[in-house]
Amino acid sequence: MVPATTPNVLFAVIAISNPAALAPTLAAIEPWLLLKLSETEWLIIAPAGTTAKEVSDRLGITGPPDAPFLSAGIVFRTDGYFGRSAPSNWEWIAAKLGAPLATTANIQT
């Protein structure tokens, strides 16, 4: 269950075509928070004002025409979540949605 108000937002990153190319970018995603679900799927917690396009650009899935293309993939910004998964995944989401993060203004892409 999602808290009523949260300073952060949850993103799901799926269908990554080249996870090895994204590995360095994902490793440096701080101050955003990252949970690897599989080789091609991640959850990302970012400040509430962050858009799915900003996440996609930062990961190198999309971006300006001169930006290096790292991988194809899909980024979803979520306003809720539900399903069946390991308890540790639900605990991570619940804890990190309320965690303090830097604002998007402080993030270098």
Protein Blocks (a to p, Z undefined) as FASTA:
>chain_A
ZZfbdcbdcdddehifblmlmmmmmmmmpfbdcddfbfkbccddddfklcfklmmmmnom
accfklccfbgcdddddfbdcddddfklmmmmmmmmmpccddfklpcZZ
